[in-house]
């Protein structure tokens, strides 16, 4: 990092920091807790199906929520 700062120059870094606008993400990542047994089963099924655990969890939760309406 020091090498980079030396090459770019302190003034350029200061200007960048002063005008920096962080990107906003449209994706919010909420977290929930699940029982260890459920996590282990979800992980195994996701591996079997070659899908991300998040995808399977979303499908399962959406399916359950539809039954409540």
Secondary structure, DSSP 8 states (H G I E B T S, - for coil): -HHHHHHH-HHHHHHHHHH------S---------HHHHHHHHHHHHHHT--HHHHHHHHHHHHHHHH-
